[in-house]
Amino acid sequence: MAEQKNQQPQLPVGDILKIRREKLAALQAAGADPFEQTRFDWDATSQQIKDRFDELEGKPVRIAGRLMSKRGMGKVSFCDLQDRDGRIQLYARRDEMDEEEYDRFKKFDIGDIVGVDGEVFRTQRGEMSVRVKRVVLLSKSLQPLPEKFHGLQDRELRYRQRYVDLIVNPEVKRTFELRSKFIKHMRGYLDDRGYMEVETPVLNIISGGASARPFVTHHNTLDIDMYLRIATELPLKRLIVGGMDRVYEIGRIFRNEGMDPKHNPEFTTVELYQAYTDFHGMMDVAEGIIASAARELLGTYEIEWLGQKLDLTPGWRRMTMIEAVREYVGIDFDAIADDGQAVAAAKEKGVELAPTAERTWGNALYACFDQKVEERLIQPTFITMYPVEVSPLTKRSPKDKRLTERFELFINCSEMGNAYSELNDPIDQRERFVKQMEARGRGDDEAEMLDEDFLNALEYGMPPTGGMGIGIDRVVMMLTNSDTIREVILFPTMKPQEKEES
């Protein structure tokens, strides 16, 4: 008999669903309901069998997983079983099994989950396999998997049905395995340097620590509106005041804003703070985490992302925003002192300030960078010394009070991290909070209220501190060469599907 290809029956989906439910009903009527199975004690995985084949050949094993293909040749059946580590071939013969059990096995469907007692061996073609002695159906798949050669390719459907995506697209699971390894690596890197991991509230009475629109919810018992956090900054800096000199938090951030290939309304960051250092110390940490992760997880500093070849070898470029604008735009802001001249110089280069932005030297400098420079930063680059206007929580530069000791890390035109020499002057901090609210025109918004408790904490004294946030999703995008943030978030935010009218 010719080999039966791994293809779904050429039947309408409705017929397939009906047939599978009929099979389930028959099993239940025969007292073999698979959903009554509660456990299966396996002792090997597909990869363990392959890695230890010489040791295990001819010995019994117990494995469990999902049937991904069936190829039948009369009294002999071949199947591919997929477990957490990968796939391995099953080889079943009618004369080596209980005949009734073999006949039941032949009726199993692609997608069914089974437990197998068998023996490790190599087929005549040399493929490492498991010779089936006994098989038990652990869960019946009532939905057909996507056809093998086309798979699940529709991106939106993949994100909506990530469970199917993980079953049929092995590279997707590898992406999330690498994500997990990166977070573990980052934790180890920080723990080894004396940082302590902490947890701070997700629900806040005041939304603060960043410039973003929050999600609003309501606390029934207190009868107050609360806000999902848009940053972890202010609680973590309170801990620095309290004497926890090195702290970090890995957690979800929520911003009620747009969605695009680099943004999702909920995303994951690591925010860390270290007393008695500054933004230069944070640059060393950022470079250390990302470069060492590439080396450890990928085995190389040289990677490709979005069509660009990147070199993450330590020793990343560091330049001030003024230097970057001078190099890429041709304006020397060091030689400009007047606000009007700065705005005019930017306009000559085709740079217009946002309608709501004050016509200042600092805003003109930032607009030139934002519109003309950022898109040209391919290799890892730290851009430092941001204008005060766009850095309300940052310590001013002792050399130029118009600038702050802040950096952003750019790799392939994408912002990967943001750091500061933290502002610890409570009087300056209060003035900047007020000015920031007035500039937004949202001072009467409860979410924009001054965080008096944070200002009170600063008045007790916060040591010189370096602080930084790194977007975990974007780093994982880079390490996995993904072109959208949805590829690296297991369940990205999706617009609800419209219900079909009956």
SVG drawing of the C-alpha trace seen along z (x, -y; Angstrom):
<svg xmlns="http://www.w3.org/2000/svg" viewBox="-29 -85 64 96">
<polyline fill="none" stroke="black" stroke-width="0.4" points="0.0,0.0 1.3,-3.4 2.4,-5.6 -0.5,-7.8 0.7,-11.4 0.2,-13.7 -2.7,-15.6 -6.0,-16.4 -9.0,-14.6 -10.4,-16.5 -13.6,-17.1 -15.4,-20.3 -14.3,-21.4 -17.9,-20.8 -17.7,-17.1 -14.3,-16.7 -15.6,-18.1 -18.7,-15.8 -16.5,-12.7 -14.2,-13.5 -17.1,-14.0 -18.5,-10.7 -15.2,-9.0 -15.2,-10.5 -18.8,-9.3 -17.8,-5.8 -14.9,-5.8 -17.0,-7.0 -19.7,-4.4 -17.0,-1.7 -15.8,-2.9 -12.6,-4.4 -13.3,-8.1 -9.9,-9.8 -10.9,-12.8 -11.1,-10.5 -7.3,-10.0 -5.7,-12.0 -2.0,-11.4 0.8,-9.6 4.2,-9.2 6.6,-9.6 10.3,-9.1 11.9,-10.5 11.4,-13.2 12.1,-13.1 15.4,-15.0 16.6,-13.0 16.1,-9.8 18.1,-11.3 20.8,-12.7 21.2,-9.4 20.3,-7.0 23.4,-4.7 22.6,-4.3 18.8,-3.8 18.8,-1.7 16.8,1.5 15.5,0.2 11.9,-0.6 10.8,-4.2 7.6,-6.1 6.9,-9.2 3.9,-11.5 2.9,-14.1 0.7,-15.1 0.4,-13.1 1.5,-15.3 1.4,-12.9 0.2,-9.4 1.6,-7.2 0.0,-3.8 1.2,-0.7 -1.2,2.1 -0.2,3.8 2.5,1.2 2.0,-2.4 4.4,-5.3 3.5,-8.5 5.4,-11.6 4.9,-12.4 5.6,-16.0 6.5,-16.7 8.0,-19.7 11.4,-19.1 10.6,-18.3 9.5,-15.3 10.3,-11.6 8.9,-8.8 6.6,-6.1 6.7,-2.7 3.7,-0.4 3.1,3.1 -0.1,5.1 1.8,8.3 3.7,6.5 0.7,5.0 -2.6,6.1 -4.7,6.4 -7.7,4.4 -5.4,1.7 -3.6,1.5 -7.0,1.1 -7.9,-1.7 -4.5,-3.4 -5.1,-3.3 -8.3,-5.4 -6.4,-8.1 -6.4,-11.5 -3.6,-14.0 -3.7,-16.3 -4.6,-13.6 -2.5,-13.5 -1.2,-10.0 1.0,-8.3 3.3,-5.5 5.1,-2.6 7.8,-1.4 11.3,-0.5 14.1,-2.7 15.4,-1.5 16.6,-2.6 14.6,-1.9 16.1,-0.3 16.4,-3.8 18.4,-4.8 15.8,-7.0 15.8,-7.0 12.4,-5.9 10.2,-4.3 8.7,-0.9 5.2,-1.1 4.2,1.7 1.2,-0.1 -0.5,-3.4 -3.2,-5.2 -5.3,-8.2 -4.9,-10.9 -6.9,-13.7 -9.0,-13.7 -8.4,-16.6 -11.8,-17.7 -10.4,-20.4 -8.2,-19.6 -4.7,-21.1 -3.8,-23.3 -2.6,-21.3 1.1,-20.5 2.5,-22.2 0.7,-25.5 0.5,-25.6 -0.9,-28.5 0.4,-31.5 -2.2,-34.2 -0.5,-36.5 -3.7,-37.8 -5.0,-34.3 -1.6,-33.2 -1.8,-35.8 -5.4,-35.2 -4.8,-31.4 -1.3,-31.3 -2.0,-27.8 -2.3,-26.5 0.6,-28.7 2.8,-27.0 1.7,-23.5 2.4,-23.8 5.2,-26.4 8.2,-25.2 10.1,-28.4 7.5,-30.3 8.1,-28.2 11.9,-28.8 11.2,-32.5 9.5,-32.3 12.1,-29.9 14.8,-32.5 12.7,-35.2 12.6,-33.2 16.3,-32.6 17.0,-36.3 15.0,-37.3 16.8,-34.6 20.1,-35.8 19.2,-39.4 18.2,-38.4 21.4,-36.5 23.5,-39.5 21.8,-41.9 21.7,-39.5 25.5,-38.8 26.1,-42.6 24.2,-43.0 20.8,-44.1 17.7,-43.0 14.5,-42.1 11.4,-43.8 7.7,-44.2 5.8,-47.4 2.1,-48.2 0.4,-47.8 -2.6,-49.9 -1.9,-53.5 -3.9,-56.4 -1.7,-58.8 -0.3,-57.9 3.3,-59.0 6.9,-58.3 6.4,-58.8 4.5,-60.8 1.8,-58.4 -2.0,-58.0 -3.0,-55.5 -5.7,-52.9 -8.4,-53.7 -10.1,-51.3 -12.3,-51.6 -11.8,-50.2 -15.2,-49.4 -14.5,-49.2 -12.6,-52.5 -14.9,-54.0 -12.0,-55.6 -10.6,-55.5 -7.1,-53.9 -4.6,-53.7 -2.6,-50.8 1.0,-51.8 2.7,-53.5 6.1,-53.1 7.7,-51.6 10.1,-54.6 8.6,-56.5 8.1,-53.5 11.6,-52.2 13.2,-55.5 11.3,-55.5 13.2,-52.3 16.5,-54.0 15.6,-56.7 14.8,-53.9 18.4,-52.5 17.9,-49.7 20.9,-50.8 20.4,-48.5 16.9,-47.4 15.2,-46.2 11.8,-45.2 10.8,-43.1 7.1,-43.7 4.2,-44.7 3.6,-48.4 0.3,-49.6 -0.1,-52.6 -3.4,-53.5 -1.9,-54.6 -1.4,-53.4 -0.3,-50.0 2.3,-49.5 5.2,-47.1 7.1,-48.4 4.3,-49.2 1.7,-47.2 -0.6,-48.6 0.9,-46.3 4.6,-45.5 7.4,-44.2 10.3,-46.2 13.1,-46.0 13.7,-49.1 16.7,-49.3 18.2,-51.9 21.7,-52.1 22.7,-54.5 26.0,-56.4 26.4,-56.1 25.2,-58.1 24.0,-57.6 27.5,-56.5 27.2,-53.6 23.9,-52.7 25.4,-52.6 27.9,-50.0 25.0,-47.9 22.9,-48.2 25.8,-47.3 26.7,-44.4 23.3,-42.9 22.5,-43.0 26.0,-42.1 26.5,-39.2 23.0,-37.9 23.8,-37.8 27.0,-36.0 25.6,-33.5 22.2,-32.8 23.2,-33.2 26.9,-32.4 27.9,-35.6 27.9,-39.3 27.1,-39.6 23.4,-39.3 20.9,-40.3 17.7,-42.3 15.3,-43.8 17.7,-43.3 20.6,-45.0 23.8,-43.3 24.5,-44.4 27.7,-44.2 27.0,-44.0 30.7,-43.6 31.2,-45.7 32.5,-49.2 29.4,-50.8 29.5,-54.3 28.6,-57.1 27.8,-60.6 25.9,-63.6 22.7,-64.8 24.5,-68.0 27.3,-65.9 24.8,-63.7 22.8,-66.7 26.1,-68.3 27.2,-65.2 24.0,-64.1 22.1,-67.4 24.8,-70.0 23.7,-72.3 26.1,-73.2 23.8,-73.9 26.9,-74.6 27.3,-77.8 23.7,-78.9 22.5,-80.5 19.2,-82.2 15.9,-80.3 14.8,-82.0 18.0,-81.3 17.8,-77.6 14.2,-77.3 15.2,-79.1 18.2,-76.9 16.1,-73.8 13.5,-75.2 16.2,-75.8 16.9,-72.0 13.2,-71.2 12.6,-70.5 9.3,-71.8 8.6,-71.8 5.3,-70.2 2.5,-72.8 2.3,-72.3 6.1,-72.6 7.6,-75.8 9.9,-77.5 13.1,-76.9 16.6,-75.9 16.1,-72.6 13.0,-71.7 14.7,-72.7 17.6,-70.5 15.4,-67.5 13.2,-68.0 16.3,-67.9 17.4,-64.7 14.0,-63.1 13.2,-63.9 16.7,-63.7 19.1,-61.6 17.2,-58.7 16.4,-57.0 20.2,-56.8 21.4,-55.1 21.9,-51.5 24.8,-50.2 24.4,-50.3 24.7,-54.0 24.2,-55.8 22.8,-59.3 23.4,-61.4 22.7,-64.8 19.0,-65.4 17.3,-68.9 15.6,-69.6 12.3,-70.1 12.0,-66.4 13.5,-65.0 11.4,-66.1 12.8,-63.6 16.5,-64.0 19.4,-65.8 20.7,-68.8 24.2,-68.8 26.6,-70.8 28.2,-72.1 25.1,-73.2 21.9,-73.7 19.9,-73.4 20.8,-69.7 20.3,-66.7 22.4,-63.6 20.3,-61.2 20.8,-58.7 18.8,-56.6 20.2,-53.5 19.4,-53.0 20.0,-49.9 18.8,-49.7 16.8,-53.0 14.9,-51.5 15.0,-52.8 16.1,-49.9 16.7,-51.7 16.4,-55.0 18.5,-56.1 19.2,-59.0 21.3,-60.5 18.2,-60.7 17.0,-64.1 17.2,-64.1 16.5,-67.8 12.9,-67.9 12.5,-71.6 13.6,-71.4 11.5,-68.2 8.4,-70.0 8.9,-72.9 9.4,-70.5 6.3,-68.5 4.2,-71.6 5.7,-72.9 5.2,-69.5 1.5,-69.5 1.0,-73.1 2.7,-72.3 0.3,-69.4 -2.8,-71.4 -4.0,-68.6 -3.3,-69.9 -6.8,-69.3 -6.7,-65.6 -6.5,-63.5 -3.9,-61.3 -1.7,-64.4 -1.8,-65.3 1.5,-65.9 2.8,-62.9 3.2,-64.6 4.4,-61.4 7.2,-61.0 8.2,-64.6 8.1,-64.0 10.4,-61.0 12.9,-63.1 12.9,-65.6 14.3,-62.9 17.3,-62.7 18.0,-60.4 21.7,-59.7 23.1,-60.4 21.5,-57.6 21.6,-56.1 18.3,-54.7 17.4,-52.9 14.6,-51.1 15.1,-48.6 12.2,-47.3 12.4,-43.5 10.1,-43.0 12.3,-45.1 15.5,-43.3 13.8,-40.0 12.7,-41.2 16.3,-42.0 17.7,-38.7 15.1,-36.7 15.1,-38.9 11.4,-39.6 9.8,-42.4 6.9,-43.1 6.4,-43.2 3.5,-40.8 5.9,-38.0 7.5,-38.2 4.4,-38.6 2.5,-35.4 -0.9,-37.0 -0.7,-40.5 -3.6,-42.9 -6.0,-42.4 -9.1,-44.2 -12.1,-42.0 -13.4,-40.0 -16.8,-41.0 -19.4,-38.2 -20.7,-36.8 -24.4,-37.4 -26.5,-34.2"/>
</svg>
